[in-house]
Amino acid sequence: MRWFRRKPRITDDNYGRLMTSFGRVVDRDPFIAEPATALADRVAAEQADLVGEVDERLYRGAAVYHLRLLAVSTARLRRTVMRVARRVQTRRRQTPT
């Protein structure tokens, strides 16, 4: 009896759908979308030559779109890491030495 099924592989088709879905979620909430867009625009302004290269290889607007998604995922990761760090500190304080 198998306890765990093998995780499905992420193909180019799946990845595209996942990124599109995540992008829609990001765009719906202005508290998420506006800071992510501002950060992506700032990076794009500072690194215009790299943005141009990425857009040339993929499609127009690809770099800023992916920067927005990266900004959101990084912020979520940072919040998660901080939450875990606070829990660890709390447990260390509660542990008798």
HELIX and SHEET records of a PDB file:
HELIX    1   1 ASP A   12  ARG A   28  1                                  17    
HELIX    2   2 PRO A   30  GLU A   46  1                                  17    
HELIX    3   3 ALA A   48  ARG A   57  1                                  10    
HELIX    4   4 ALA A   62  GLN A   94  1                                  33    
END                                                                             
